[in-house]
Amino acid sequence: MNIPLVSLTSFRSLVGDPLAGRLDEMLERRDFSEVVLFSDLAGSQVALLPVGPGQRYEHLAAVAGLEVEGLRPLCAFHPREDGSDGTEASLVRESLDARERYLAECEHRMAEVGQGLSEREAQLEQREQQLLSKERDFFRRSGELTRQNEGGESGGRPA
């Protein structure tokens, strides 16, 4: 099981007011590589656990399956070395990439549907032309039969 990394903004909103002060203290010290947010199933109890060199757990992977007093890891925050929130930029980039892939897929589907409609329209026009041709042929033949019948009727009667 992997613990998802989230942006500092998202992490703060999940931590909530009760642990906001503790998180701020941890961010000032920066004696961790990640901070893991633990929560119970209902989300009513939360706890923070620093991970990294000098901490009880040195690697995020070691915390992944951990359960402490009914609390399980929900997500983690990994600060950048320069102090900015690189995870936020990474998440925004991933989100934009996913949106671009979705739009490209939609455009591809629309092109396929458009092509299908064009082909269907061409088939309908072809059928319409065939029908008009048959209709003209029918009326041409009907006209010839009518003329033949009219001519045959007048020729067969005595004057």
Residue pairs with C-beta under 8 A, 6 or more apart in sequence:
1 64
1 65
2 64
3 36
3 60
3 63
3 64
3 73
3 74
3 75
3 76
4 75
4 76
5 34
5 75
5 76
5 77
5 78
5 87
6 14
6 75
6 76
6 77
6 87
6 91
7 77
7 85
7 87
7 88
7 91
8 77
8 79
8 85
8 87
8 88
9 85
9 88
10 75
10 91
11 23
11 35
11 37
11 75
11 76
11 77
12 20
12 23
14 37
14 39
14 46
14 74
14 75
15 23
15 37
15 46
15 48
16 46
18 46
19 46
19 47
19 48
22 48
23 35
23 48
26 32
26 35
26 48
26 50
27 79
30 79
31 50
31 52
31 54
31 55
32 50
32 51
32 52
32 55
33 51
33 52
33 53
33 60
33 78
34 50
34 51
34 52
34 60
34 76
34 77
34 78
35 48
35 49
35 50
35 51
35 76
35 77
36 48
36 49
36 50
36 51
36 60
36 63
36 73
36 74
36 75
36 76
37 46
37 47
37 48
37 73
37 74
37 75
37 76
37 77
38 46
38 47
38 48
38 49
38 68
38 71
38 72
38 73
38 74
39 45
39 46
39 47
39 71
39 72
39 74
40 70
40 71
40 72
45 70
45 71
46 71
46 74
47 68
47 71
49 56
49 57
49 63
49 68
49 73
51 57
51 58
51 59
51 60
51 62
51 63
51 76
52 58
57 63
57 66
60 76
63 73
64 73
66 72
66 73
77 87
78 87
79 85
79 86
79 87
80 86
80 87
